[in-house]
Amino acid sequence: MKGLFILRIFFVFLCAGAAFKLGVDAPILAAIFGFVGGLIVVFFEVFARKVSLKGLSSAVFGIALGILLAWIFSKALELFMLPKEVMENAKIFVTFVFIYFGLTLGLKGRSEFNLIIPYVKFQRKELKEEPIVIDTSIIIDARILDIVKTGFLEARFIVPRFVLNELQALADSTEHMKRQKGKRGIEVLHSLKKEQNIEVEIYSEDVEGVKSVDEKVVLLAQNLDAKILTTDYNLNRIAQLQGVKVLNINDLANALKPTFIAGEHFSVKLIKEGKEHNQAIGYLEDGTMIVVENAKWLIGKTVDIEVTSILQSPSGRIIFTKLAQ
C-alpha cells in the first residue's frame, strides 16, 4: 500500500501543477483549486475500498477502461459548445481523473473480475487469492495449521496489525497461561507462512471508528469483501448479524464427528459420574460426551452401550445412551 500512497500524493500535486499551468489569468488560484480537486478525487477513491481488481492484468484493464470513459465523457462535453481552450483543458483534466481511477483500482488488485469475449471466459482460478481475515483465537488454536497442511484449505490469510499487537501483548503478559498462548500464536503464524497452500499477508492499516478487536475484524472483512476465520463464538454471531461469512473451525470439527442414530451400539470407557442420579460419563476420541443411564457402578470400566438420543448444543454434541442388553 506504500506505492499506492505515493501515487495519491503525486496525483494531487499533478492536479495542482496542471491547474497552475492552465490558469493563465490567475495561476495561483487555479493551482489551489487543482490541489483541492485532486484531494477530493483521492478522498472518494480511498473510500471505494470494496472495488478492487487483481494483478497487473487488472491494472491494464482498469487503465484501458479509464481512457475509454474519459473519451466518452469528452465527447459528451462537446455537446455544451464550450470555448475551444476550455474544452481542451477539460478533456485533459477528465483524462487524468479517469486514468487515475483505473490505475489505483489496478494497484489494489485483489478481487476477482471476469473478462468475457466471444466463446472465451477469463477468470481467476487460484483459490489462494480468496481473502480470509483471521483473528487472534484462530491463530492461538493450532488446529488451523493441521488443516492447512492437509491441503483442504487454500486461501490468502489476512492478519491485521491490531491482531498481531494483541498476540504480542499476550506473549509479553505476566500471566503464564496468556504468555504461552501468545508465544504459541506467534509460532503458528511463522509456520503458516512456510506453507505452500496459502499466502499470509500482514495488513498494516488500522480500522477507524471502532475500538474492540472483534469489531475491527468484522469491519475489515466488510471493507475487503473477505470471510472471517475464527473459533470465537461471539465473533461468529456478530459477523453473521452484519452479513459477513464466517468459517468456524469448531463448526467444522462438529460436522466431522461420527454420526450416531438411536439404537446403534458401540463401546466406551466410563470416566466419572453424571449430573443426574446414577449416570456415568464417558468420552469419544474427538471429545464427544457420552451419558450412560444407570451405569454409575461401572465407572472405570469399558461397557457396551446403546444410543437413545442425541443433543446438539452450541458447545458440542452430547449422546445419551443406556447399557446394551
N, C-alpha and C positions, 0 to 999 in steps of 0.2 A: 504493500500500500504506500510505501515511501515514494515510489516513482509516480504514483497517481497524485500524491500531494504536491510534488514538484510541478507536475503538468498543470495542475489547477492554478498555482501561483503564476506560472509562465503565461497561461491563458489570460488571466486578469490583467497582467501588465501589457500583454499584447493588445488587448482591447483598448487600454489607455493610450498606448503608443499610436495605434491606428487612428483613434479618435483625435489625438493631438495633431497628427499629420493632415487629417481630413478637415479639421476645423480651421478654415482659413481666417475667418474674421475674429474668432475668439478661441484660439487653440488650447489655452489653459482650461477654460470652462469645458470645452469639448473633451479634454483628457479626463477631467473629473467625472463627467457623465459616462465616458467609456469605462473608467475604472469601476464605478458603481454598477454599471450594466453588466460588466464581467463578473462582479461579486454576486449579483442576482442570479445570473445563469449558473454559476458554481453552486450557489445555495440550493437551487432546485435540483441540480444533478446529484448533490450529496444525499438528499432525502429520497432519491429514487433508487434505494438500495436493493429492492426486490427485483429490479430489472438488470440482468447481467447476462453476458454471453460467455462462450468458452474458447479459450486459447487464441492463438494468432489468427486462425481462420475466422473466428468470430469477430476479431478486431477489424479484419479486412472487410468482412460483411457489413459491420457497423459503419465504417467509413464510407463504403460504397452507398449504403442506404442514406447516410447523411448528405452526401453530394447530390443524390437523386432528389431528396426532399428540398434541398436548397435550390436546385434548378426549378422545381415545380413552384416553390414559393416565389422565386424571382419572376417567373412568368406571370404569376398572379399579381405581382406588384405593377407590372406593365399596364394592367387594366386601369390603374389610377392616374395615368398620364402625368407622372411626376416629372420635374425638370431632369434633364439628362444627367447632370452632375450628381444630383441627389439620388437618382436611380442607380447609378454605378456604385456609389458609396453604400447604398442599402444592400445591393447584391453582394458586395464584398463582406459586409458585416454578417448577413444571413448565412453565407457560405462558411465563415469562421465558426458561427454558433453551431450549425448542424454537423460540421466535421468534428467539432469538439465533443458533442454528444456521442457521436458514433465511436470516436476513439476511446473515450472514457468507458463506454459500455464494453468495448473490446478488452480493455485492460482489466476490468472486473472479472471478465471471462470465466465464470464458474458454473453458470446454469446451462442446461441443455437448450439447444434450439434445433429446429428441423428446417432444412432447405430442400424444397421439393421441385424437381424439374420433371419433364415427361418421362415416365417409366423408371425413374431413379429417385430413391429417397436416401438422403444422407442424414444420419442422426448419431448421437453419442452412444457408444457401445460399452465403454468402460464403467463398470459398476463402482469402481473405486472413486469415481468423481462424485458419487452420491454424498451430499454433505450431511453429517450427523454430528450434532453438538453433544459432547459428553460432559457429565457433571462429576462432582467430587466423589459421590457414592460409587459410581461405576468404576472409577479409577482405583479406589481402595479395594473394591471387590475384585480379586484376582481371577475370577471366572471368565472375565472378558478376554483375558489373554489366552485361555484354553479354547474359547470359542473361535477366536481369530486363527489360532494355529490349525484348527480343523479345516479351514478353508470355506466354511459355510457363510462367512461374512466378509464382503469386500466393499469398502467404503472409504470416504475421506473424513477422518475424525477431526473435528474442530475443537481444540482445547482453548477455552477463553483464558485470558491472562488473569482474570479475577479468580478462576478456579485454581490456577497454579499458585496464586497468592494464598488461597485457603489451604492448599496442600502444604505449602511452606510453613504456614502458621501452625499446622498440626505437627509437622516434623520438628518444629522448634519448641513445642509445648513442654511444660514441666511435668505433665502427667504421662506416665509410662505408656498407657494404652493409646492415648492420642498420638504420642510421638511415634509409636510403632506403626500405627495406621498411616500417618503421613509419610514415613520412610517407605512403607510398602507401596503406597500410591506412586511415589516418585520412581521406584524401581519398575513398577508395571508400565509407566509411561516410557521409560528407556527401552524396555523390552518390546513394546508395541511399535516403536519407531524402527526396529530392526526387522519387523515382519514385512514380507513381500506383498501380502494380500491387501494391505491398507496403506493409507497415507495419513500421517499425523501432522496437522498444521496448528501452530500456535497463533491464536487470534489476539492481537495486541490492543485493539481499540476497545475502550470501555463502553458500557451501555448506560446512557444518561437517563435520568428521570426516575430510576428505581434504586433501592438500596440493598435489598436482600439478594443473595446469590441465586436463589431459585427463581426470583422474578427476572433477574438479568438473563439467566439461561433461557427462559421462555421467550423473552423479548428478542434476544439474539437469534433464536431459532426462527421466530417470525420474520425478522429482517432478512435473514439469509435463505428463507424458504427451505429450512432444514428440519430434520427429525431430531428427537432427543433420545439419547441412550442413557438409562438410569436404572437404579434399583430402589429409588426413593418413592414410596407410595404417595406421599403428599404432593411431591413434584409431578408425579404421574397424573393425579387428579386435576391439579391446577392447569397443567398444559392441555389436557383434553378439554377442559372447560373453555379454553381460549382457541381451540381448533388446531392445536399443534399435535402432530402424530408422535407417539411415544413408543419406543422399543424398551420393554422392561424385561430384564433377564429373569426376574422371579416368575413372571408370567410364562416365559419360555421353559423354565425349569418345571413348573407345574404342568405344562402341556406335555412334557416328555415323561412324566411319571407313569408307571404302569397303570393300566385301566382294569378295574375290577367290576364285576357285576354281582348282584345278590345271588347267593347260593354257591359262589365259587369257593374252592378250598385251597389253602396254602398253609405254610408253617411260619412261625415267628417265635422269637425268644422274648419272654416276658421280663421286663426290667423293673417296674415299680408299680405302686398302687395307683388306681384311678381316682377321680374326684368323687364318683358315686360309690355306693355300697357294693363291696365285693368285686369291683372292677380291677383289671390289671392292664398295664400299658406296655406295648412293645413298639419297635420302630423298624421300618424297612431301611434298606441301604441308602435310599435317597432322602431319608428323614421323615417320610410319611408316618404319621402317628396311627397306631392300631390300638383300638379299645376293645378289650375282650370281656364280655359279661361273665360273672360268676367264675372268675379264674384267679382271684387273689391268692388262693392257697397254692397256685402253681408258679408263683413268681420265682425267677431264676432258671426256669426250665423252658425248653423249646416244645411248643404244642401245635397240634393241627387245629385249624380254626375254619369257620365258615362265615362268609360275608353276609351281613344282614342289611346294612345301609351305608351310604357314603355321604359325607357332608363336605361341601366345597366352600371354604371361607376365604376372605382376603389374605389371611395369614398362611393359608395352605390347605391341604386336604386331610380329612380325618376319616378313617374307615372303622365302622362299628361291626363287631363280629361276635360270634359265640363259639364255644368249644364244639369241634366236629364230633358227630355221633359215630 
